[in-house]
């Protein structure tokens, strides 16, 4: 029985510490700075190709959608992109910078990219730290431009001035294909590599990359030219409901399918569903193990107090105070809990190291979490053991002799 209680106490300490670490990591993920605003943004997912739109019809369609939505009251801005943050999509490229040596086979020159309409970064709430963002002046007839993020500058340009520098997609274009006109704040777009810094990223104007103007084999991914996410920034005092947004898009073209409409906050929160489920399950089993350990401790303490009724009665007859009786009943129980904690704490630190990437950069040796788990276990154990100990103080010598 004693071994079972020690094991239960150790298990409770491990599970409670693990639950605390996972919950702390989840809060760190959900409350990090994503590099864009979450509030007052709606995201609608469309697919023009399902409505039969040809490549040359896409840019006019996007313009009509933007015009129709922006005219509605309560709308502060609207833009379209190939994909919105945490939209379960990603496009990547191998980057070559003009004036730099061509990358070798082992060089990491990858970057993610996104096609966007004018004002996209403003609508998303991503600040421009240098230069300008994608604007209406970036047309099919103007020079081909790009806006890069800070990670792109750190990775490819280091100490060089990025504004005016040119780069291209290695293997499918010229290294002078895009001219950098702005640098945007780093923004986290994906639900993978969450424990890593934000990756290199660049934004391309949709108007300059219509599929009808792409000459094969320069463009190897026709699907990347289709903008599927409509992002609407709404005014704080009066927003736009999903039904209103759906009706506006239907007024542009009733055949254009909208697969889902949700807030950007909901879209980001949905990326952490798995982490949230794991944290909640671990917390549930931690609390369950705590309850079971407390019940077991209560039972053992009550059993020992019952077996020692006569001795307790004699001690009371000889003048033992209630405090002394409580101490007598609890002294064996306290050692059981201490031994369980001595076993459970090293195991908790070991489990923290084992979790590794599940903590997303948080330290597995979180003293505050471990001490909180120990305090919760100790308090629960004390309450469970105190009930039969306090009951033992009511034993009279006469009752003890009758029991004997």
MOGI-V567353 format. One record per residue. RES is the residue in one letter. OMEGA is omega in radians with two decimals (none if undefined). D_LAST is the distance of its C-alpha to the last C-alpha in Angstrom with 1 decimal. Layout:
res: (RES/RES)
omega: (OMEGA/OMEGA)
d_last: (D_LAST/D_LAST)
This chain:
res: (X/X/X/X/X/X/X/X/X/X/X/X/X/X/X/X/X/X/X/X/X/X/X/X/X/X/X/X/X/X/X/X/X/X/X/X/X/X/X/X/X/X/X/X/X/X/X/X/X/X/X/X/X/X/X/X/X/X/X/X/X/X/X/X/X/X/X/X/X/X/X/X/X/X/X/X/X/X/X/X/X/X/X/X/X/X/X/X/X/X/X/X/X/X/X/X/X/X/X/X/X/X/X/X/X/X/X/X/X/X/X/X/X/X/X/X/X/X/X/X/X/X/X/X/X/X/X/X/X/X/X/X/X/X/X/X/X/X/X/X/X/X/X/X/X/X/X/X/X/X/X/X/X/X/X/X/X/X/X/X/X/X/X/X/X/X/X/X/X/X/X/X/X/X/X/X/X/X/X/X/X/X/X/X/X/X/X/X/X/X/X/X/X/X/X/X/X/X/X/X/X/X/X/X/X/X/X/X/X/X/X/X/X/X/X/X/X/X/X/X/X/X/X/X/X/X/X/X/X/X/X/X/X/X/X/X/X/X/X/X/X/X/X/X/X/X/X/X/X/X/X/X/X/X/X/X/X/X/X/X/X/X/X/X/X/X/X/X/X/X/X/X/X/X/X/X/X/X/X/X/X/X/X/X/X/X/X/X/X/X/X/X/X/X/X/X/X/X/X/X/X/X/X/X/X/X/X/X/X/X/X/X/X/X/X/X/X/X/X/X/X/X/X/X/X/X/X/X/X/X/X/X/X/X/X/X/X/X/X/X/X/X/X/X/X/X/X/X/X/X/X/X/X/X/X/X/X/X/X/X/X/X/X/X/X/X/X/X/X/X/X/X/X/X/X/X/X/X/X/X/X/X/X/X/X/X/X/X/X/X/X/X/X/X/X/X/X/X/X/X/X/X/X/X)
omega: (3.13/3.12/3.12/3.13/3.09/3.12/3.14/3.12/3.11/3.13/3.13/3.13/-3.14/-3.09/3.12/3.09/3.12/3.11/3.12/3.13/-3.12/3.11/3.10/3.11/3.13/3.11/3.10/3.12/-3.02/-3.06/3.07/3.05/-3.07/-3.11/3.06/-3.12/-3.14/-3.02/3.04/3.06/3.03/3.10/3.09/-3.13/-3.14/3.05/-3.09/-3.10/3.09/3.10/3.06/-3.13/3.07/-3.08/-3.08/-3.14/-3.00/-3.10/3.06/3.10/3.14/3.12/3.13/3.12/3.14/-3.13/-3.09/-3.10/-3.08/3.13/-3.11/3.11/-3.12/-3.14/3.12/-3.13/3.13/3.11/3.10/3.12/3.06/3.05/3.09/3.10/3.11/3.14/3.12/3.11/3.12/3.03/-3.11/-3.14/2.99/-2.99/2.99/-3.07/3.11/3.14/3.09/3.09/3.11/-3.10/3.07/-3.09/-3.11/-3.12/3.08/-3.13/-3.10/3.06/3.05/-3.14/-3.07/3.03/-3.04/3.03/-3.12/3.09/-3.07/-3.08/3.07/3.13/-3.13/-3.12/3.08/-3.07/2.98/-3.09/3.08/3.08/-3.08/3.08/3.06/-3.04/-3.14/-3.14/3.12/-3.08/3.14/-3.07/3.13/-3.12/-3.09/-3.02/3.08/2.98/-3.10/3.07/-3.09/3.13/3.09/-3.14/3.14/-3.05/-2.98/-3.02/3.07/-3.06/-3.10/3.06/-3.04/-3.06/3.14/3.11/-3.10/3.09/3.12/3.10/-3.03/3.07/-3.12/3.13/3.13/3.08/3.08/-3.02/-3.07/3.02/-3.12/-3.14/-3.13/3.08/-3.13/3.07/3.09/3.11/3.14/-3.04/-2.91/3.13/3.03/-3.09/-3.10/3.11/-3.13/3.06/3.12/-3.10/3.06/-3.00/3.01/-3.08/-3.14/3.11/3.14/-3.06/-3.13/-3.03/3.04/-3.07/-3.11/-3.12/-3.12/-3.09/3.08/0.03/-3.12/3.14/-3.11/-3.08/-3.12/-3.13/-3.12/3.13/-3.10/3.09/-3.02/-3.09/3.05/-3.13/-3.09/3.03/-3.09/3.13/-3.12/-3.07/3.09/-3.11/3.06/-3.14/3.07/3.13/3.10/3.14/3.13/-3.13/3.12/3.12/3.12/3.10/3.08/3.10/-3.10/3.14/-3.11/-3.06/3.00/-3.05/-3.12/3.01/3.10/3.09/3.10/3.09/3.11/-3.12/3.12/-3.14/3.13/3.13/-3.08/-3.11/-3.12/3.14/3.14/3.14/-3.14/3.14/-3.13/3.12/3.13/3.10/3.13/-3.13/3.06/3.11/3.12/3.12/3.10/3.13/-3.13/3.11/3.14/3.11/3.12/3.13/3.09/-3.12/-3.14/-3.13/3.12/3.14/-3.14/3.12/3.11/3.13/-3.06/-3.10/-3.10/-3.14/3.11/3.12/3.11/3.13/3.11/3.13/3.14/3.03/3.13/3.12/3.06/3.12/3.13/3.11/3.12/3.13/-3.14/-3.11/-3.00/-2.94/3.10/-3.13/-3.13/3.13/3.09/-3.13/3.14/3.11/3.10/3.12/3.10/3.08/-3.01/-3.08/3.08/3.10/3.13/3.11/3.10/3.11/3.10/3.09/-3.14/-3.14/3.02/-3.03/3.14/3.13/3.02/3.05/3.11/-3.12/3.08/-3.14/-3.13/-3.06/-3.11/3.13/-3.12/3.13/3.08/3.10/3.12/-3.13/3.13/3.14/-3.13/-3.14/3.13/3.13/-3.14/3.12/-3.13/-3.10/-3.09/-3.10/3.09/3.12/3.10/3.09/-3.13/-3.14/-3.13/-3.14/3.10/3.10/3.14/3.13/3.14/3.13/3.10/3.11/-3.14/none)
d_last: (25.1/25.9/29.5/29.8/28.8/31.3/33.9/33.3/33.6/36.8/38.3/37.7/39.5/42.3/42.9/42.8/45.2/47.5/47.5/48.3/51.2/52.6/52.5/54.1/56.8/57.4/57.9/60.2/62.3/62.5/63.4/65.8/69.5/71.2/74.7/75.4/74.4/71.8/72.2/75.0/76.1/76.5/77.1/78.9/79.4/82.7/84.7/88.5/89.3/87.5/90.0/92.9/93.9/96.3/96.1/99.0/97.4/94.1/95.2/96.9/93.7/91.5/94.0/93.9/90.1/89.9/92.6/91.1/87.6/88.9/90.8/87.7/86.3/83.1/84.0/84.4/85.3/85.4/85.9/85.5/84.3/83.8/80.1/77.9/75.0/72.0/74.1/73.2/76.7/78.4/81.8/82.6/85.7/86.8/88.6/91.7/93.0/96.7/97.8/94.7/94.8/93.9/90.3/89.5/87.4/84.3/84.7/82.3/84.7/82.7/82.4/81.4/83.9/84.3/87.3/87.3/89.6/90.9/88.4/85.4/83.7/84.2/82.7/79.7/79.4/79.9/81.9/85.1/85.0/88.6/91.6/91.3/89.5/90.9/93.5/96.2/98.8/97.3/99.4/100.7/103.9/102.3/101.2/97.9/95.1/91.4/88.7/86.1/82.7/81.8/80.1/83.4/85.2/82.8/82.9/86.7/88.5/86.4/88.5/91.5/92.5/91.4/93.8/96.8/95.5/95.9/93.7/93.5/91.4/91.9/93.6/94.6/96.5/98.3/96.6/98.6/97.4/95.4/96.0/93.0/93.5/90.1/86.6/83.6/80.1/77.7/75.9/73.1/74.3/72.0/68.4/68.6/68.6/66.6/65.5/69.2/71.8/74.1/76.8/80.5/81.9/85.3/86.6/89.9/91.9/92.0/95.6/96.8/95.0/95.8/95.7/99.3/100.4/98.4/100.7/99.2/98.0/96.9/94.3/92.0/89.4/91.0/87.7/87.1/90.0/88.3/86.3/83.3/81.3/82.5/80.8/81.2/80.4/79.8/80.1/76.9/78.0/79.0/78.0/79.1/76.9/76.8/78.6/81.4/81.8/81.9/84.6/86.7/86.7/87.5/90.5/91.7/91.4/89.4/89.3/87.6/83.9/81.0/78.0/75.5/75.5/72.6/72.2/72.4/68.9/67.6/69.5/68.1/64.5/64.9/65.6/62.0/60.3/58.9/57.6/56.0/54.3/52.9/51.6/49.9/48.4/47.0/45.6/44.0/42.3/41.3/39.6/38.0/36.6/35.3/33.5/32.0/30.9/29.3/27.5/26.2/25.1/23.3/21.4/20.6/19.5/17.3/15.7/15.1/13.8/11.2/10.2/10.1/8.2/6.3/9.8/11.6/10.1/11.2/14.5/15.1/14.7/17.2/19.5/19.2/21.5/21.0/23.5/21.6/18.4/20.8/22.4/19.2/18.4/22.1/23.3/22.7/24.1/27.2/28.1/28.0/30.4/32.7/33.0/33.9/36.5/37.9/38.5/39.7/42.2/44.5/44.4/45.4/48.5/49.3/49.2/51.4/54.0/53.8/54.5/57.8/60.5/58.0/57.6/61.3/61.9/58.7/56.9/54.0/52.4/51.7/49.3/48.9/47.8/45.3/43.8/43.6/41.7/39.3/38.8/38.1/35.6/33.9/33.8/32.5/29.8/28.8/28.7/26.6/24.0/24.1/22.9/19.2/19.5/20.7/18.1/15.4/17.3/16.5/12.8/12.5/10.5/9.9/8.6/6.2/5.0/5.3/3.8/0.0)
